[in-house]
Amino acid sequence: MATILERLGPKLPSRYRLIREIGRGGAARVFLAQELHPEREVAIKVLDPAIAALVGPERFLREVDLASKLSHPHILPIFAAGDADGLLYYVMPYIPGDTVRALLDRDAFLPLHHALQIAREVADALSYAHTKGIVHRDIKPENILMQAGHAIVADFGVARLIHPTGKRTITQSGLAVGTPAYMSPEQAAGMEAVDGRTDIYSLACVLYEMLTGRTPHDGDTPDMIIWRKVNEPAPRVSSHRASLPAGVDAALATALAKAPEDRFTDAGQFRDALSPYLSPVTPLGLVDARTTAEVSPVPSRIRRVSTPTAVSPAAPVRRLPLQWALTTRVRLTAIVAVILAVNWAETSLDNTIAAHSALVAELRYQFANAMQWLEGGLSFVRHDVTNRVALYGYSSAYFLLFPVMLVVVAALLARRRSLAPYRTVVVATGFAYLMSLPFYVLFPVPERWSFSESGAVLLSDRWTTGLIEAMRPISGLDNCFPSSHVSLTVIAVAACFIFGLRFRWTALMLGAIVILSTFVLGIHWIADILAGASVGIVSLALALRLERRLSGLPAAAAA
């Protein structure tokens, strides 16, 4: 049986030359093609044959013809449509950029000003289309394209062909179509008479996800999501991202109202409700905090807040100290290198002083004695590892798994388009070292194995003592209280969850093994571990707060 590509090519008008398939969804497939006159690349979307058979060519061409009359800067135009050997298709411009779905897959959620800009542009497009009597019915991240930083809405007029009643239907081929996570309650309930307010609800779901990384109603199955939409109110977006302006929270609550009559009557109202909270952006993409409108709670109706205009364009932009060092990945990586170098120099200096100073040696002994007392005389013998496999496993976790995990997490965050995730982790690492440095210098707690009364044995010595010296710069072995090893592990694992990395649960398990290895191998005390975890948490919280000031990321992410 011939493939769709083989069937479509010969039946298309001669001015189109198919190149390859570039996308596939539940209801259609998209092909890249070259148009000869005029010469340009186009995208040709072909309905699934089973859906095309149900719709019929006459109705398809009639609906697409109506949608092709839309002319708006944030609506993807339709150039042409036709029937090629029973395959219904329409031709659009080829937009090589990302979709909002791709942005969310990469960053989990977006900075506030970026999310609001996208929502405002989509709402403007919807408002225009609604005045022409056209309802989209399938607003979702996959249908919002990004070009040169601006949003373009695709597939106007096509959703009604795919699921005209708004239901999630099953075609004769067993193909499920529809997008339950973004449907309005009336659309999910199967009402035929839906209007522009269903698009407002769907756009609100998209904005909700852009701000929190989740949709208002989730579930393990499409039917569960639909049931929740019909029966449960949408939770306030502020319950997942408390740092949002109250006006944005109120606007989303209105747009997500279960009854259509309780929502905005027009998408333009939703657009206008969000507009006051768009923050001016500097050329480096950093939010200028001086021109951000202060927002007070809005108990009932959305109140418009004007953006202050008192700042002269020529006035110098106030920057944070050393802000220039936080604007590129190269500079951020250099900051990490400096931290490691200072850590290595500081631990080497401590060792030299301890070797030639009886006072420092006595201080270390007394601090170790205090740690032993705090642990209630816990004997390390009960945790001694004599099994060779366990020994190698814990040693590998401490000396190898730890740095590999840090490098992998850092690399994944650095690959993201937004600088915010990588910058947050680097800044948190800096905060952790600055918070710990006074303890390292003034309270030089030794490792467990060097305090004979603890009964601890440095098990890695049975493998190789060379690993200790090799890993000192990154692990800070002599910097026990608080444990830098534990601080960095907590920061890395927490970042995996905050920024939605796919292997976050694996990272949690590996991080727990790394932290456990610090005790089992006779290196850190329990107090070291607890203090290190606390420093990691506080440092990451401070870094997120700073990042919120720099680029609009939330101070508290959704769990």
ZALO-667665 format. One record per residue (C-alpha): residue number from 1; chain; x, y, z. Coordinates in steps of 0.02 Angstrom, whole numbers, padded with zeros to 5 digits. Layout:
N
KOLVEX  marpa  gumar    east   north      up
KOLVEX    NUM      A       X       Y       Z
...
REM end
This chain:
559
KOLVEX  marpa  gumar    east   north      up
KOLVEX      1      A   00000   00000   00000
KOLVEX      2      A   00069   00171  -00049
KOLVEX      3      A   00117   00288   00092
KOLVEX      4      A   00034   00458   00113
KOLVEX      5      A   00192   00541   00048
KOLVEX      6      A   00189   00432  -00109
KOLVEX      7      A   00003   00464  -00136
KOLVEX      8      A   00012   00650  -00103
KOLVEX      9      A   00162   00699  -00211
KOLVEX     10      A   00095   00659  -00385
KOLVEX     11      A  -00077   00733  -00348
KOLVEX     12      A  -00018   00902  -00284
KOLVEX     13      A  -00017   01052  -00402
KOLVEX     14      A   00145   01056  -00500
KOLVEX     15      A   00208   01211  -00410
KOLVEX     16      A   00236   01108  -00251
KOLVEX     17      A   00380   00986  -00226
KOLVEX     18      A   00374   00880  -00068
KOLVEX     19      A   00537   00868   00030
KOLVEX     20      A   00505   00769   00189
KOLVEX     21      A   00387   00741   00335
KOLVEX     22      A   00420   00864   00478
KOLVEX     23      A   00280   00828   00601
KOLVEX     24      A   00144   00706   00648
KOLVEX     25      A  -00002   00717   00768
KOLVEX     26      A  -00157   00620   00810
KOLVEX     27      A  -00260   00699   00672
KOLVEX     28      A  -00138   00757   00538
KOLVEX     29      A   00036   00748   00466
KOLVEX     30      A   00143   00894   00409
KOLVEX     31      A   00263   00894   00261
KOLVEX     32      A   00395   01019   00211
KOLVEX     33      A   00379   01070   00029
KOLVEX     34      A   00457   01191  -00094
KOLVEX     35      A   00339   01306  -00186
KOLVEX     36      A   00409   01355  -00355
KOLVEX     37      A   00302   01509  -00395
KOLVEX     38      A   00328   01610  -00288
KOLVEX     39      A   00488   01525  -00230
KOLVEX     40      A   00473   01487  -00045
KOLVEX     41      A   00466   01345   00080
KOLVEX     42      A   00293   01297   00139
KOLVEX     43      A   00215   01172   00259
KOLVEX     44      A   00077   01059   00194
KOLVEX     45      A  -00037   00986   00326
KOLVEX     46      A  -00131   00827   00277
KOLVEX     47      A  -00281   00764   00376
KOLVEX     48      A  -00280   00583   00431
KOLVEX     49      A  -00373   00483   00297
KOLVEX     50      A  -00500   00417   00422
KOLVEX     51      A  -00544   00594   00479
KOLVEX     52      A  -00545   00658   00300
KOLVEX     53      A  -00673   00524   00254
KOLVEX     54      A  -00787   00582   00394
KOLVEX     55      A  -00769   00767   00355
KOLVEX     56      A  -00784   00760   00166
KOLVEX     57      A  -00698   00875   00040
KOLVEX     58      A  -00839   01001   00020
KOLVEX     59      A  -00852   01042   00204
KOLVEX     60      A  -00664   01042   00225
KOLVEX     61      A  -00635   01166   00085
KOLVEX     62      A  -00778   01276   00147
KOLVEX     63      A  -00709   01287   00324
KOLVEX     64      A  -00529   01314   00267
KOLVEX     65      A  -00587   01450   00147
KOLVEX     66      A  -00664   01545   00293
KOLVEX     67      A  -00505   01528   00396
KOLVEX     68      A  -00397   01584   00250
KOLVEX     69      A  -00480   01755   00255
KOLVEX     70      A  -00402   01792   00425
KOLVEX     71      A  -00262   01919   00413
KOLVEX     72      A  -00173   01956   00577
KOLVEX     73      A   00012   01965   00625
KOLVEX     74      A  -00010   01828   00756
KOLVEX     75      A  -00113   01708   00649
KOLVEX     76      A  -00028   01586   00531
KOLVEX     77      A  -00107   01616   00359
KOLVEX     78      A  -00172   01480   00245
KOLVEX     79      A  -00110   01495   00065
KOLVEX     80      A  -00210   01358  -00018
KOLVEX     81      A  -00309   01197   00011
KOLVEX     82      A  -00362   01049  -00092
KOLVEX     83      A  -00407   00867  -00114
KOLVEX     84      A  -00268   00755  -00178
KOLVEX     85      A  -00329   00578  -00212
KOLVEX     86      A  -00443   00586  -00059
KOLVEX     87      A  -00310   00667   00049
KOLVEX     88      A  -00370   00835   00115
KOLVEX     89      A  -00230   00960   00138
KOLVEX     90      A  -00195   01145   00162
KOLVEX     91      A  -00037   01246   00134
KOLVEX     92      A   00040   01364   00262
KOLVEX     93      A   00203   01461   00281
KOLVEX     94      A   00346   01356   00347
KOLVEX     95      A   00397   01421   00519
KOLVEX     96      A   00562   01338   00569
KOLVEX     97      A   00559   01402   00749
KOLVEX     98      A   00498   01317   00907
KOLVEX     99      A   00323   01291   00970
KOLVEX    100      A   00272   01336   01147
KOLVEX    101      A   00270   01149   01181
KOLVEX    102      A   00455   01140   01134
KOLVEX    103      A   00491   01285   01253
KOLVEX    104      A   00402   01197   01395
KOLVEX    105      A   00488   01032   01358
KOLVEX    106      A   00653   01121   01374
KOLVEX    107      A   00621   01239   01521
KOLVEX    108      A   00468   01166   01613
KOLVEX    109      A   00400   01342   01641
KOLVEX    110      A   00439   01514   01572
KOLVEX    111      A   00490   01682   01646
KOLVEX    112      A   00339   01788   01691
KOLVEX    113      A   00364   01924   01559
KOLVEX    114      A   00393   01794   01421
KOLVEX    115      A   00236   01694   01465
KOLVEX    116      A   00129   01851   01475
KOLVEX    117      A   00195   01914   01308
KOLVEX    118      A   00148   01751   01223
KOLVEX    119      A  -00025   01748   01304
KOLVEX    120      A  -00057   01929   01259
KOLVEX    121      A  -00014   01901   01076
KOLVEX    122      A  -00121   01744   01065
KOLVEX    123      A  -00266   01834   01150
KOLVEX    124      A  -00250   01975   01024
KOLVEX    125      A  -00259   01849   00881
KOLVEX    126      A  -00411   01763   00960
KOLVEX    127      A  -00500   01929   00985
KOLVEX    128      A  -00479   01969   00800
KOLVEX    129      A  -00536   01795   00743
KOLVEX    130      A  -00688   01799   00858
KOLVEX    131      A  -00745   01963   00779
KOLVEX    132      A  -00743   01869   00613
KOLVEX    133      A  -00852   01732   00685
KOLVEX    134      A  -00713   01600   00692
KOLVEX    135      A  -00677   01501   00851
KOLVEX    136      A  -00514   01404   00857
KOLVEX    137      A  -00572   01264   00976
KOLVEX    138      A  -00399   01187   00997
KOLVEX    139      A  -00283   01315   01076
KOLVEX    140      A  -00136   01218   01149
KOLVEX    141      A   00054   01237   01159
KOLVEX    142      A   00078   01134   01001
KOLVEX    143      A  -00027   01257   00900
KOLVEX    144      A   00069   01412   00955
KOLVEX    145      A   00224   01437   00849
KOLVEX    146      A   00368   01553   00894
KOLVEX    147      A   00450   01663   00763
KOLVEX    148      A   00577   01798   00807
KOLVEX    149      A   00516   01795   00986
KOLVEX    150      A   00332   01819   00943
KOLVEX    151      A   00184   01700   00949
KOLVEX    152      A   00090   01640   00794
KOLVEX    153      A  -00070   01538   00811
KOLVEX    154      A  -00091   01394   00688
KOLVEX    155      A  -00236   01284   00634
KOLVEX    156      A  -00377   01412   00640
KOLVEX    157      A  -00538   01335   00574
KOLVEX    158      A  -00469   01158   00569
KOLVEX    159      A  -00510   01100   00746
KOLVEX    160      A  -00697   01103   00711
KOLVEX    161      A  -00668   00983   00569
KOLVEX    162      A  -00575   00862   00680
KOLVEX    163      A  -00692   00864   00831
KOLVEX    164      A  -00844   00971   00791
KOLVEX    165      A  -00936   00935   00953
KOLVEX    166      A  -00784   00968   01060
KOLVEX    167      A  -00780   00788   01120
KOLVEX    168      A  -00631   00676   01120
KOLVEX    169      A  -00688   00557   00984
KOLVEX    170      A  -00627   00392   00915
KOLVEX    171      A  -00619   00373   00727
KOLVEX    172      A  -00653   00213   00634
KOLVEX    173      A  -00467   00179   00631
KOLVEX    174      A  -00461   00185   00821
KOLVEX    175      A  -00371   00353   00820
KOLVEX    176      A  -00400   00464   00972
KOLVEX    177      A  -00410   00651   00933
KOLVEX    178      A  -00435   00802   01043
KOLVEX    179      A  -00337   00886   01182
KOLVEX    180      A  -00424   00858   01350
KOLVEX    181      A  -00296   00955   01453
KOLVEX    182      A  -00342   01119   01365
KOLVEX    183      A  -00527   01093   01328
KOLVEX    184      A  -00655   01204   01413
KOLVEX    185      A  -00781   01116   01527
KOLVEX    186      A  -00922   01145   01402
KOLVEX    187      A  -00815   01078   01260
KOLVEX    188      A  -00765   00925   01363
KOLVEX    189      A  -00948   00895   01405
KOLVEX    190      A  -00990   00885   01220
KOLVEX    191      A  -01087   01048   01198
KOLVEX    192      A  -01099   01098   01015
KOLVEX    193      A  -01141   01282   01041
KOLVEX    194      A  -00973   01346   01102
KOLVEX    195      A  -00910   01522   01069
KOLVEX    196      A  -00752   01623   01091
KOLVEX    197      A  -00754   01598   01278
KOLVEX    198      A  -00698   01418   01253
KOLVEX    199      A  -00539   01485   01171
KOLVEX    200      A  -00513   01603   01319
KOLVEX    201      A  -00520   01454   01437
KOLVEX    202      A  -00398   01354   01330
KOLVEX    203      A  -00276   01500   01320
KOLVEX    204      A  -00287   01517   01509
KOLVEX    205      A  -00238   01333   01524
KOLVEX    206      A  -00087   01365   01413
KOLVEX    207      A  -00035   01519   01515
KOLVEX    208      A  -00060   01419   01675
KOLVEX    209      A   00061   01287   01609
KOLVEX    210      A   00187   01417   01550
KOLVEX    211      A   00191   01491   01726
KOLVEX    212      A   00191   01330   01829
KOLVEX    213      A   00244   01185   01718
KOLVEX    214      A   00075   01098   01739
KOLVEX    215      A  -00102   01116   01674
KOLVEX    216      A  -00246   01164   01792
KOLVEX    217      A  -00321   00989   01787
KOLVEX    218      A  -00212   00835   01769
KOLVEX    219      A  -00246   00650   01775
KOLVEX    220      A  -00181   00480   01724
KOLVEX    221      A  -00307   00462   01582
KOLVEX    222      A  -00399   00583   01464
KOLVEX    223      A  -00565   00531   01542
KOLVEX    224      A  -00501   00577   01716
KOLVEX    225      A  -00445   00748   01654
KOLVEX    226      A  -00614   00779   01573
KOLVEX    227      A  -00706   00726   01732
KOLVEX    228      A  -00603   00847   01836
KOLVEX    229      A  -00634   00989   01714
KOLVEX    230      A  -00821   00964   01724
KOLVEX    231      A  -00831   00933   01912
KOLVEX    232      A  -00685   01022   01998
KOLVEX    233      A  -00637   01206   01999
KOLVEX    234      A  -00465   01250   01933
KOLVEX    235      A  -00340   01282   02074
KOLVEX    236      A  -00272   01459   02085
KOLVEX    237      A  -00108   01480   01993
KOLVEX    238      A  -00038   01567   02147
KOLVEX    239      A  -00049   01402   02242
KOLVEX    240      A   00094   01340   02131
KOLVEX    241      A   00189   01503   02102
KOLVEX    242      A   00164   01620   02248
KOLVEX    243      A   00273   01758   02175
KOLVEX    244      A   00150   01801   02036
KOLVEX    245      A   00064   01971   02038
KOLVEX    246      A  -00109   01964   02113
KOLVEX    247      A  -00182   02037   01954
KOLVEX    248      A  -00114   01894   01848
KOLVEX    249      A  -00185   01769   01973
KOLVEX    250      A  -00355   01856   01966
KOLVEX    251      A  -00355   01865   01776
KOLVEX    252      A  -00319   01678   01761
KOLVEX    253      A  -00454   01638   01890
KOLVEX    254      A  -00580   01734   01785
KOLVEX    255      A  -00526   01654   01622
KOLVEX    256      A  -00532   01480   01701
KOLVEX    257      A  -00707   01499   01772
KOLVEX    258      A  -00808   01341   01748
KOLVEX    259      A  -00962   01432   01680
KOLVEX    260      A  -00933   01528   01516
KOLVEX    261      A  -01036   01675   01578
KOLVEX    262      A  -00913   01699   01723
KOLVEX    263      A  -00764   01719   01607
KOLVEX    264      A  -00707   01869   01507
KOLVEX    265      A  -00835   01901   01371
KOLVEX    266      A  -00698   01938   01244
KOLVEX    267      A  -00518   01883   01222
KOLVEX    268      A  -00472   02066   01212
KOLVEX    269      A  -00524   02087   01394
KOLVEX    270      A  -00408   01945   01444
KOLVEX    271      A  -00268   02027   01343
KOLVEX    272      A  -00297   02196   01427
KOLVEX    273      A  -00302   02116   01600
KOLVEX    274      A  -00128   02042   01572
KOLVEX    275      A  -00047   02190   01484
KOLVEX    276      A  -00007   02296   01639
KOLVEX    277      A   00103   02159   01709
KOLVEX    278      A   00220   02145   01560
KOLVEX    279      A   00390   02204   01623
KOLVEX    280      A   00503   02311   01514
KOLVEX    281      A   00659   02216   01464
KOLVEX    282      A   00836   02282   01445
KOLVEX    283      A   00942   02239   01290
KOLVEX    284      A   01022   02096   01388
KOLVEX    285      A   00849   02022   01421
KOLVEX    286      A   00854   02068   01606
KOLVEX    287      A   00698   02142   01685
KOLVEX    288      A   00721   02322   01742
KOLVEX    289      A   00650   02315   01917
KOLVEX    290      A   00628   02505   01926
KOLVEX    291      A   00494   02506   01791
KOLVEX    292      A   00396   02355   01852
KOLVEX    293      A   00222   02404   01912
KOLVEX    294      A   00182   02366   02093
KOLVEX    295      A   00023   02264   02106
KOLVEX    296      A  -00104   02257   02246
KOLVEX    297      A  -00231   02117   02272
KOLVEX    298      A  -00386   02128   02162
KOLVEX    299      A  -00534   02055   02259
KOLVEX    300      A  -00667   02053   02124
KOLVEX    301      A  -00631   02133   01956
KOLVEX    302      A  -00467   02150   01863
KOLVEX    303      A  -00392   02323   01889
KOLVEX    304      A  -00282   02398   01755
KOLVEX    305      A  -00115   02461   01817
KOLVEX    306      A  -00018   02583   01710
KOLVEX    307      A   00168   02562   01687
KOLVEX    308      A   00268   02706   01764
KOLVEX    309      A   00343   02821   01634
KOLVEX    310      A   00445   02936   01746
KOLVEX    311      A   00609   02851   01703
KOLVEX    312      A   00704   02945   01570
KOLVEX    313      A   00764   02839   01423
KOLVEX    314      A   00936   02911   01448
KOLVEX    315      A   00942   02868   01632
KOLVEX    316      A   01071   02734   01674
KOLVEX    317      A   00997   02563   01715
KOLVEX    318      A   01037   02511   01892
KOLVEX    319      A   01125   02344   01892
KOLVEX    320      A   01157   02217   02027
KOLVEX    321      A   01337   02202   02090
KOLVEX    322      A   01440   02097   01968
KOLVEX    323      A   01285   02075   01859
KOLVEX    324      A   01397   02075   01705
KOLVEX    325      A   01471   01910   01764
KOLVEX    326      A   01300   01826   01762
KOLVEX    327      A   01251   01861   01582
KOLVEX    328      A   01340   01723   01484
KOLVEX    329      A   01371   01538   01508
KOLVEX    330      A   01559   01562   01486
KOLVEX    331      A   01567   01687   01629
KOLVEX    332      A   01459   01577   01740
KOLVEX    333      A   01572   01427   01706
KOLVEX    334      A   01722   01536   01748
KOLVEX    335      A   01640   01576   01916
KOLVEX    336      A   01629   01390   01954
KOLVEX    337      A   01812   01368   01910
KOLVEX    338      A   01860   01510   02028
KOLVEX    339      A   01758   01433   02169
KOLVEX    340      A   01847   01265   02146
KOLVEX    341      A   02017   01349   02140
KOLVEX    342      A   01984   01449   02299
KOLVEX    343      A   01919   01292   02384
KOLVEX    344      A   02077   01196   02338
KOLVEX    345      A   02189   01339   02397
KOLVEX    346      A   02094   01358   02560
KOLVEX    347      A   02099   01172   02603
KOLVEX    348      A   02285   01163   02560
KOLVEX    349      A   02318   01313   02672
KOLVEX    350      A   02218   01234   02813
KOLVEX    351      A   02321   01075   02800
KOLVEX    352      A   02484   01172   02803
KOLVEX    353      A   02431   01273   02956
KOLVEX    354      A   02369   01119   03047
KOLVEX    355      A   02533   01029   03015
KOLVEX    356      A   02636   01169   03094
KOLVEX    357      A   02518   01236   03227
KOLVEX    358      A   02482   01142   03388
KOLVEX    359      A   02342   01265   03424
KOLVEX    360      A   02248   01225   03262
KOLVEX    361      A   02277   01039   03288
KOLVEX    362      A   02204   01053   03463
KOLVEX    363      A   02055   01151   03397
KOLVEX    364      A   02020   01016   03270
KOLVEX    365      A   02028   00884   03406
KOLVEX    366      A   01907   00978   03518
KOLVEX    367      A   01783   01008   03376
KOLVEX    368      A   01791   00824   03330
KOLVEX    369      A   01760   00779   03511
KOLVEX    370      A   01607   00892   03510
KOLVEX    371      A   01541   00808   03352
KOLVEX    372      A   01566   00639   03432
KOLVEX    373      A   01468   00697   03584
KOLVEX    374      A   01327   00765   03475
KOLVEX    375      A   01311   00597   03391
KOLVEX    376      A   01292   00514   03559
KOLVEX    377      A   01445   00405   03542
KOLVEX    378      A   01375   00321   03387
KOLVEX    379      A   01499   00187   03341
KOLVEX    380      A   01555   00180   03161
KOLVEX    381      A   01593  -00004   03180
KOLVEX    382      A   01408  -00040   03157
KOLVEX    383      A   01419   00043   02987
KOLVEX    384      A   01587  -00028   02936
KOLVEX    385      A   01587  -00100   02762
KOLVEX    386      A   01695  -00252   02739
KOLVEX    387      A   01607  -00321   02586
KOLVEX    388      A   01717  -00282   02437
KOLVEX    389      A   01570  -00245   02320
KOLVEX    390      A   01493  -00123   02445
KOLVEX    391      A   01662  -00043   02474
KOLVEX    392      A   01690  -00012   02290
KOLVEX    393      A   01509   00044   02268
KOLVEX    394      A   01515   00177   02404
KOLVEX    395      A   01688   00235   02352
KOLVEX    396      A   01630   00250   02172
KOLVEX    397      A   01478   00350   02228
KOLVEX    398      A   01584   00471   02329
KOLVEX    399      A   01732   00494   02212
KOLVEX    400      A   01657   00463   02039
KOLVEX    401      A   01467   00472   02041
KOLVEX    402      A   01465   00639   02132
KOLVEX    403      A   01567   00740   02005
KOLVEX    404      A   01485   00652   01857
KOLVEX    405      A   01312   00695   01923
KOLVEX    406      A   01360   00877   01947
KOLVEX    407      A   01432   00889   01771
KOLVEX    408      A   01280   00806   01691
KOLVEX    409      A   01156   00917   01782
KOLVEX    410      A   01256   01073   01741
KOLVEX    411      A   01272   01022   01557
KOLVEX    412      A   01085   00989   01540
KOLVEX    413      A   01041   01156   01618
KOLVEX    414      A   01171   01248   01514
KOLVEX    415      A   01096   01175   01353
KOLVEX    416      A   00930   01259   01384
KOLVEX    417      A   00887   01414   01285
KOLVEX    418      A   00853   01513   01444
KOLVEX    419      A   01008   01556   01545
KOLVEX    420      A   00907   01558   01706
KOLVEX    421      A   00921   01373   01759
KOLVEX    422      A   01111   01364   01737
KOLVEX    423      A   01135   01534   01818
KOLVEX    424      A   01028   01484   01967
KOLVEX    425      A   01135   01330   02002
KOLVEX    426      A   01299   01425   01982
KOLVEX    427      A   01240   01565   02097
KOLVEX    428      A   01178   01438   02224
KOLVEX    429      A   01350   01355   02222
KOLVEX    430      A   01430   01523   02256
KOLVEX    431      A   01311   01561   02398
KOLVEX    432      A   01345   01389   02475
KOLVEX    433      A   01533   01416   02476
KOLVEX    434      A   01519   01594   02545
KOLVEX    435      A   01404   01533   02685
KOLVEX    436      A   01520   01388   02727
KOLVEX    437      A   01688   01476   02715
KOLVEX    438      A   01683   01556   02889
KOLVEX    439      A   01655   01384   02966
KOLVEX    440      A   01796   01308   02864
KOLVEX    441      A   01917   01443   02923
KOLVEX    442      A   01861   01468   03104
KOLVEX    443      A   01794   01295   03147
KOLVEX    444      A   01906   01168   03058
KOLVEX    445      A   01813   01006   03096
KOLVEX    446      A   01918   00854   03043
KOLVEX    447      A   01854   00702   02951
KOLVEX    448      A   01782   00558   03053
KOLVEX    449      A   01922   00438   03010
KOLVEX    450      A   02056   00557   03078
KOLVEX    451      A   01974   00557   03251
KOLVEX    452      A   02024   00390   03327
KOLVEX    453      A   01888   00393   03461
KOLVEX    454      A   01753   00384   03326
KOLVEX    455      A   01804   00208   03279
KOLVEX    456      A   01789   00260   03096
KOLVEX    457      A   01899   00185   02962
KOLVEX    458      A   01932   00274   02799
KOLVEX    459      A   01874   00130   02693
KOLVEX    460      A   01931   00209   02532
KOLVEX    461      A   02110   00192   02595
KOLVEX    462      A   02090   00005   02564
KOLVEX    463      A   02060   00047   02382
KOLVEX    464      A   02174   00194   02344
KOLVEX    465      A   02230   00345   02444
KOLVEX    466      A   02271   00438   02284
KOLVEX    467      A   02086   00471   02250
KOLVEX    468      A   02075   00582   02404
KOLVEX    469      A   02209   00702   02347
KOLVEX    470      A   02144   00700   02168
KOLVEX    471      A   01968   00746   02222
KOLVEX    472      A   02008   00875   02356
KOLVEX    473      A   01979   01029   02245
KOLVEX    474      A   01799   00980   02203
KOLVEX    475      A   01749   00882   02357
KOLVEX    476      A   01825   00990   02493
KOLVEX    477      A   01867   00838   02598
KOLVEX    478      A   01942   00944   02736
KOLVEX    479      A   01792   01061   02731
KOLVEX    480      A   01680   00950   02833
KOLVEX    481      A   01564   01066   02928
KOLVEX    482      A   01455   01103   02836
KOLVEX    483      A   01487   00967   02707
KOLVEX    484      A   01518   01047   02537
KOLVEX    485      A   01491   00874   02460
KOLVEX    486      A   01315   00868   02531
KOLVEX    487      A   01277   01052   02491
KOLVEX    488      A   01317   01031   02307
KOLVEX    489      A   01222   00866   02296
KOLVEX    490      A   01066   00946   02371
KOLVEX    491      A   01079   01093   02250
KOLVEX    492      A   01099   00978   02099
KOLVEX    493      A   00955   00862   02146
KOLVEX    494      A   00837   01005   02192
KOLVEX    495      A   00877   01092   02027
KOLVEX    496      A   00825   00934   01933
KOLVEX    497      A   00652   00949   02010
KOLVEX    498      A   00635   01138   02002
KOLVEX    499      A   00681   01146   01818
KOLVEX    500      A   00593   00984   01767
KOLVEX    501      A   00739   00876   01709
KOLVEX    502      A   00678   00707   01650
KOLVEX    503      A   00797   00605   01759
KOLVEX    504      A   00753   00698   01920
KOLVEX    505      A   00696   00542   02012
KOLVEX    506      A   00853   00451   01962
KOLVEX    507      A   00954   00600   02021
KOLVEX    508      A   00863   00593   02189
KOLVEX    509      A   00910   00411   02213
KOLVEX    510      A   01091   00439   02161
KOLVEX    511      A   01104   00593   02271
KOLVEX    512      A   01044   00493   02421
KOLVEX    513      A   01180   00363   02387
KOLVEX    514      A   01313   00499   02374
KOLVEX    515      A   01261   00578   02539
KOLVEX    516      A   01255   00408   02625
KOLVEX    517      A   01428   00368   02560
KOLVEX    518      A   01501   00521   02647
KOLVEX    519      A   01458   00442   02815
KOLVEX    520      A   01487   00260   02775
KOLVEX    521      A   01661   00295   02709
KOLVEX    522      A   01709   00378   02874
KOLVEX    523      A   01730   00553   02801
KOLVEX    524      A   01586   00660   02867
KOLVEX    525      A   01496   00669   03033
KOLVEX    526      A   01306   00669   03044
KOLVEX    527      A   01313   00853   03095
KOLVEX    528      A   01417   00889   02939
KOLVEX    529      A   01284   00809   02830
KOLVEX    530      A   01137   00899   02911
KOLVEX    531      A   01226   01066   02903
KOLVEX    532      A   01276   01037   02723
KOLVEX    533      A   01097   00997   02672
KOLVEX    534      A   01035   01154   02759
KOLVEX    535      A   01165   01263   02672
KOLVEX    536      A   01116   01187   02504
KOLVEX    537      A   00931   01223   02530
KOLVEX    538      A   00958   01402   02591
KOLVEX    539      A   01083   01438   02451
KOLVEX    540      A   00963   01377   02317
KOLVEX    541      A   00821   01480   02391
KOLVEX    542      A   00930   01636   02387
KOLVEX    543      A   00984   01598   02208
KOLVEX    544      A   00803   01579   02152
KOLVEX    545      A   00759   01743   02234
KOLVEX    546      A   00902   01829   02143
KOLVEX    547      A   00852   01746   01979
KOLVEX    548      A   00675   01811   02001
KOLVEX    549      A   00749   01986   02008
KOLVEX    550      A   00857   01955   01856
KOLVEX    551      A   00738   01869   01736
KOLVEX    552      A   00568   01840   01815
KOLVEX    553      A   00589   01658   01867
KOLVEX    554      A   00482   01608   02018
KOLVEX    555      A   00548   01613   02194
KOLVEX    556      A   00458   01449   02227
KOLVEX    557      A   00428   01322   02092
KOLVEX    558      A   00285   01199   02083
KOLVEX    559      A   00324   01033   02162
REM end
